[in-house]
Amino acid sequence: MHKDAVTELLKAEANSITSLIGHIEEPLWQAVDLCLSCRGRLIVVGLGKSGIIGRKIAATLTSTGSSSFFIHAGEALHGDLGTVTEHDCAIMISKSGNTEEILRLIPFLMRMGVKIIAITAGNDSILAQKADVVLDIRVTEEAEPIGLVPTTSTTATMAVGDALAVALMVKKGFTLEDFAAVHPAGNIGNLLRRVSEVMHSEDNIPKVGRDANLLEGIVEMSAQRLGHVLVVEGRKCLAILSDGDLRRTLQKHAHEDIANLPIIQEATQNPKSVGPHEMVEEAMRIMETNKITALPVIDDGILVGIIHLHDLLESKVV
C-alpha cells in the first residue's frame, strides 16, 4: 500500500509538469521579453514553501546570467522593500494568488513602476489580475493524502522557474564560458577550468625524439611518472606510448630484447589530443570516450603540454 502511494505521488508530480505543456509557452515568452526589457534585477518574492522555491529560482537565474535575488514577502514589508528600484522586475510566487503579505506589496511595486510576473494557480486571484504576465501553475490536486501540503504545485513552480531561466539563457546567448566565469569553485568550477591550468608543460612533458629506442622511452616515462611518453619531432607530437602499450609490446616480444626497438614503432601514432583553451570537461569527455588516461595538449599544431587523469583526480576535478 505504501509503495502504491509513493508511485502515485511520483506520477502526480510528473503530470504536474507535463500538464504545463501547451498553455505555459506563450505567457512564458512574454515573461522572457519583460525580463529582457528590465534594466535592473529580477526580484523573486515569496514566503513559506513558495519562498523556498523562490530562493532556488533566484539562484538559478543569477547563475545563468540574469541578475536576481530573493526577498521574503514578510521581510519586504519590514524594510527589505528598500532594496527594490524602479528599474527592477518582480517575480511573485503564490499558489493562491491571495496571500496577504504578497498582496500588500503590490501597490508599492506598482507605484514604483516595477513590472510584475506572477507564478500562481489560475487567473482569477488578485495577484493574477494585477500582474503584467501570469504563469499559471494550476494543478488538479496536491499529491498527498490530505490534499493541502504543497507537492505538485511546488514541482510545477520549480519547473516554470527553470524554464524561465533557460529561455533567458537562450535569448541572451549565455555560453559555457559565461557559466565558467560565475562558477569558479566546486566540482562545476573545476570542470570548467581551462586545460592550460592543469596540464604539465615545458620540462615536465615526458618526451623523446622520433629516433629514440624503447629503453630511452621507458627511462623518460619513469622519470616523469605519468605512465606515458610522447614521441616528438621538433615541436610536433607524432605519437604517444602508454604503460599499456609497453605491456602489449612485452607480450608480443616475450622472448626478445626489446630495449633497442624503435619507440615510434610501438607507440600510438596520431594520438587523440585537446587544446589548451578547452575546458577540462572536454578533456574528460575525450578520455572517457576513448578509454585513455592522458592527452597531449596541442595548440595550433604545436605540443604545449600533457594532461593526465591522475592530475584531475588529485585536484578534485573528477
C-alpha positions as CSV (number, residue, x, y, z in Angstrom):
1,M,0.0,0.0,0.0
2,H,2.8,2.4,0.9
3,K,4.6,1.5,-2.3
4,D,1.5,2.3,-4.3
5,A,1.2,5.7,-2.6
6,V,4.7,6.6,-3.5
7,T,4.2,5.5,-7.1
8,E,1.0,7.6,-7.3
9,L,2.8,10.6,-5.8
10,L,5.6,10.4,-8.3
11,K,3.1,10.1,-11.2
12,A,1.2,13.1,-10.0
13,E,4.5,15.1,-9.7
14,A,5.4,14.2,-13.3
15,N,1.9,15.0,-14.5
16,S,2.1,18.4,-12.9
17,I,4.9,19.3,-15.2
18,T,3.6,17.7,-18.4
19,S,0.2,19.4,-17.8
20,L,2.0,22.8,-18.3
21,I,2.8,21.9,-21.9
22,G,0.5,23.6,-24.3
23,H,-0.6,26.6,-22.2
24,I,2.6,27.9,-20.5
25,E,4.7,28.6,-23.5
26,E,3.1,31.8,-24.7
27,P,3.0,33.6,-21.3
28,L,6.5,32.3,-20.6
29,W,7.9,34.0,-23.7
30,Q,6.0,37.2,-22.7
31,A,7.7,36.9,-19.3
32,V,11.1,36.5,-21.0
33,D,10.6,39.6,-23.1
34,L,9.6,41.5,-20.0
35,C,12.7,40.3,-18.2
36,L,14.9,41.2,-21.1
37,S,13.5,44.8,-21.1
38,C,14.2,45.1,-17.4
39,R,17.1,47.5,-16.8
40,G,17.6,46.4,-13.2
41,R,17.4,43.0,-11.5
42,L,14.8,40.2,-11.3
43,I,13.4,40.2,-7.7
44,V,11.8,36.9,-6.7
45,V,9.3,37.3,-3.9
46,G,7.5,34.6,-1.9
47,L,7.1,33.0,1.5
48,G,6.6,29.6,3.0
49,K,7.1,26.8,0.6
50,S,6.8,29.2,-2.3
51,G,9.6,31.2,-0.7
52,I,11.9,28.2,-0.6
53,I,11.2,27.5,-4.3
54,G,11.7,31.2,-5.0
55,R,15.2,31.1,-3.5
56,K,16.1,28.3,-5.8
57,I,14.7,30.2,-8.8
58,A,16.6,33.3,-7.9
59,A,19.8,31.3,-7.6
60,T,19.3,29.6,-10.9
61,L,18.6,32.9,-12.7
62,T,21.7,34.5,-11.2
63,S,24.0,31.6,-12.1
64,T,22.8,31.6,-15.7
65,G,23.3,35.3,-16.5
66,S,20.2,37.0,-15.2
67,S,21.0,39.1,-12.1
68,S,18.5,38.2,-9.4
69,F,17.9,37.9,-5.7
70,F,15.2,36.7,-3.4
71,I,13.1,38.7,-0.9
72,H,10.9,37.1,1.7
73,A,7.5,38.8,1.4
74,G,7.2,39.3,5.1
75,E,10.7,40.9,5.4
76,A,9.9,43.1,2.4
77,L,7.1,44.7,4.4
78,H,9.5,45.5,7.2
79,G,12.3,47.2,5.3
80,D,13.7,44.9,2.6
81,L,11.5,46.6,0.0
82,G,14.2,49.3,0.1
83,T,16.4,47.1,-2.0
84,V,14.0,47.3,-4.9
85,T,14.3,50.0,-7.5
86,E,12.1,51.3,-10.3
87,H,14.3,49.5,-12.8
88,D,13.6,46.1,-11.4
89,C,11.1,43.4,-12.3
90,A,9.3,41.3,-9.7
91,I,8.6,37.6,-10.0
92,M,5.9,37.0,-7.3
93,I,5.1,33.4,-6.3
94,S,1.9,32.4,-4.6
95,K,-0.2,29.4,-5.3
96,S,-3.5,31.0,-4.2
97,G,-2.6,34.4,-5.5
98,N,-4.3,35.9,-2.5
99,T,-1.5,35.6,0.2
100,E,-1.8,38.7,2.4
101,E,1.9,39.6,2.5
102,I,2.2,39.3,-1.3
103,L,-0.9,41.4,-1.9
104,R,0.3,44.2,0.5
105,L,3.5,44.6,-1.6
106,I,1.7,45.0,-4.9
107,P,0.6,48.7,-4.5
108,F,4.2,49.7,-3.6
109,L,5.7,47.9,-6.5
110,M,3.1,49.3,-8.9
111,R,3.7,52.9,-7.7
112,M,7.4,52.4,-8.3
113,G,6.7,51.2,-11.9
114,V,8.0,47.7,-11.2
115,K,6.6,45.1,-13.7
116,I,5.2,42.0,-12.1
117,I,5.3,38.4,-13.3
118,A,3.0,36.2,-11.2
119,I,3.6,32.5,-10.8
120,T,0.2,31.3,-9.4
121,A,-2.6,28.9,-9.9
122,G,-5.1,30.3,-12.3
123,N,-6.0,33.8,-13.5
124,D,-8.8,34.7,-11.0
125,S,-6.7,35.8,-8.0
126,I,-5.9,39.4,-7.1
127,L,-2.2,38.7,-7.8
128,A,-3.0,37.4,-11.3
129,Q,-5.3,40.4,-12.0
130,K,-2.6,42.9,-11.0
131,A,0.3,41.1,-12.8
132,D,1.7,42.1,-16.2
133,V,2.2,38.4,-17.0
134,V,0.7,35.3,-15.4
135,L,2.5,32.0,-15.4
136,D,-0.3,29.5,-14.5
137,I,0.9,26.6,-12.4
138,R,-2.6,25.3,-11.7
139,V,-2.6,21.6,-10.7
140,T,-5.6,19.3,-10.3
141,E,-4.7,18.5,-6.7
142,E,-1.7,18.2,-4.3
143,A,-0.3,14.6,-4.4
144,E,-0.5,13.7,-0.7
145,P,-3.4,12.2,1.4
146,I,-4.9,15.4,2.8
147,G,-4.6,17.4,-0.3
148,L,-3.1,20.5,1.4
149,V,0.7,20.0,1.6
150,P,2.4,21.7,-1.4
151,T,3.8,18.9,-3.6
152,T,2.6,19.0,-7.2
153,S,2.2,22.8,-7.1
154,T,5.8,23.4,-5.9
155,T,7.0,20.9,-8.6
156,A,5.2,22.9,-11.3
157,T,6.6,26.2,-9.9
158,M,10.1,24.9,-9.9
159,A,9.8,23.7,-13.5
160,V,8.4,27.1,-14.6
161,G,11.3,28.9,-12.9
162,D,13.8,26.6,-14.6
163,A,12.0,27.2,-17.9
164,L,12.2,30.9,-17.5
165,A,15.9,30.8,-16.6
166,V,16.8,28.5,-19.6
167,A,14.7,30.6,-22.0
168,L,16.6,33.7,-20.8
169,M,19.9,31.9,-21.3
170,V,18.9,31.1,-24.9
171,K,17.8,34.7,-25.6
172,K,21.0,36.1,-24.2
173,G,23.3,33.7,-25.9
174,F,24.7,32.6,-22.5
175,T,27.7,30.4,-23.2
176,L,29.7,27.7,-21.4
177,E,32.5,30.4,-21.0
178,D,29.9,32.7,-19.3
179,F,28.9,29.9,-17.0
180,A,32.5,29.2,-16.1
181,A,33.0,32.9,-15.2
182,V,30.4,32.7,-12.4
183,H,31.3,29.2,-11.2
184,P,35.0,29.3,-10.2
185,A,34.7,26.9,-7.3
186,G,33.4,23.4,-6.5
187,N,33.2,20.5,-8.9
188,I,31.5,22.6,-11.6
189,G,34.2,25.2,-11.3
190,N,36.9,22.6,-11.7
191,L,35.3,21.0,-14.7
192,L,35.1,24.4,-16.3
193,R,38.7,25.3,-15.8
194,R,41.0,25.6,-18.9
195,V,43.2,22.7,-19.8
196,S,46.2,25.1,-19.6
197,E,45.5,25.5,-15.9
198,V,46.1,21.8,-15.0
199,M,48.4,20.5,-17.7
200,H,52.1,19.6,-17.4
201,S,54.2,21.9,-19.7
202,E,57.7,22.6,-20.8
203,D,60.3,20.5,-19.0
204,N,57.6,18.5,-17.3
205,I,56.4,17.0,-20.5
206,P,57.6,13.3,-20.9
207,K,59.0,13.2,-24.4
208,V,61.7,11.7,-26.6
209,G,62.7,12.2,-30.2
210,R,61.3,10.1,-33.0
211,D,64.6,8.2,-33.4
212,A,64.6,7.1,-29.7
213,N,64.5,3.5,-28.8
214,L,62.1,1.8,-26.4
215,L,64.6,1.9,-23.5
216,E,65.0,5.6,-23.8
217,G,61.3,6.0,-23.8
218,I,60.9,3.8,-20.6
219,V,63.6,5.9,-18.8
220,E,61.8,9.2,-19.7
221,M,58.4,7.7,-18.8
222,S,59.8,6.6,-15.4
223,A,61.4,10.0,-14.7
224,Q,58.2,12.0,-15.3
225,R,55.9,9.4,-13.6
226,L,52.9,10.0,-15.8
227,G,52.8,6.5,-17.3
228,H,53.1,8.0,-20.8
229,V,55.8,9.4,-23.0
230,L,55.3,11.5,-26.1
231,V,57.3,10.9,-29.3
232,V,58.1,14.3,-30.9
233,E,59.8,15.8,-33.8
234,G,60.7,19.4,-33.1
235,R,57.6,20.8,-31.6
236,K,55.2,18.3,-33.2
237,C,53.7,15.4,-31.4
238,L,53.9,12.3,-33.5
239,A,52.8,9.5,-31.1
240,I,52.2,8.5,-27.5
241,L,53.4,5.5,-25.7
242,S,51.4,4.4,-22.6
243,D,52.2,1.9,-20.0
244,G,49.5,-0.2,-21.6
245,D,51.3,0.0,-25.0
246,L,54.5,-1.1,-23.1
247,R,52.8,-4.2,-21.6
248,R,51.4,-5.2,-25.0
249,T,54.9,-4.8,-26.5
250,L,56.4,-7.1,-23.8
251,Q,53.7,-9.7,-24.5
252,K,54.3,-9.5,-28.3
253,H,58.1,-9.8,-27.9
254,A,58.1,-12.1,-24.8
255,H,61.4,-13.8,-25.6
256,E,63.2,-10.9,-27.3
257,D,65.4,-8.0,-26.2
258,I,63.0,-5.0,-26.7
259,A,65.4,-2.3,-25.5
260,N,66.5,-1.2,-28.9
261,L,63.1,-1.4,-30.7
262,P,62.2,1.9,-32.3
263,I,59.7,3.6,-29.9
264,I,57.8,5.1,-32.8
265,Q,57.0,1.5,-33.9
266,E,55.3,0.6,-30.6
267,A,53.6,3.9,-29.8
268,T,50.1,5.0,-30.8
269,Q,50.5,7.4,-33.7
270,N,48.3,10.4,-34.3
271,P,47.0,10.3,-30.7
272,K,43.9,12.0,-29.5
273,S,44.6,15.5,-28.2
274,V,43.0,18.5,-26.7
275,G,43.6,22.3,-27.0
276,P,44.9,24.4,-24.0
277,H,41.9,26.7,-24.2
278,E,39.4,23.9,-24.0
279,M,37.5,23.2,-20.8
280,V,38.7,20.4,-18.5
281,E,35.3,18.9,-19.1
282,E,36.1,18.4,-22.8
283,A,39.4,16.7,-21.9
284,M,37.4,14.3,-19.6
285,R,34.9,13.6,-22.3
286,I,37.7,12.7,-24.8
287,M,39.4,10.4,-22.2
288,E,36.2,8.7,-21.3
289,T,35.0,8.2,-24.9
290,N,38.4,6.7,-26.0
291,K,39.2,4.9,-22.7
292,I,42.5,6.6,-22.3
293,T,44.1,8.4,-19.3
294,A,46.3,11.0,-20.9
295,L,46.1,13.6,-23.7
296,P,48.8,15.6,-25.5
297,V,47.8,19.3,-25.4
298,I,48.2,20.8,-28.9
299,D,47.9,24.5,-29.7
300,D,47.8,25.2,-33.5
301,G,49.7,22.1,-34.2
302,I,52.4,22.7,-31.6
303,L,52.8,20.5,-28.5
304,V,52.4,22.7,-25.4
305,G,51.6,20.1,-22.7
306,I,50.1,16.9,-21.5
307,I,47.1,16.3,-19.2
308,H,46.6,13.2,-17.2
309,L,43.6,11.7,-15.4
310,H,45.6,11.5,-12.1
311,D,46.1,15.3,-12.1
312,L,42.3,15.7,-12.4
313,L,41.7,13.3,-9.5
314,E,44.3,15.0,-7.3
315,S,42.8,18.4,-7.9
316,K,39.3,17.0,-7.3
317,V,38.1,17.8,-10.8
318,V,36.6,14.3,-11.0
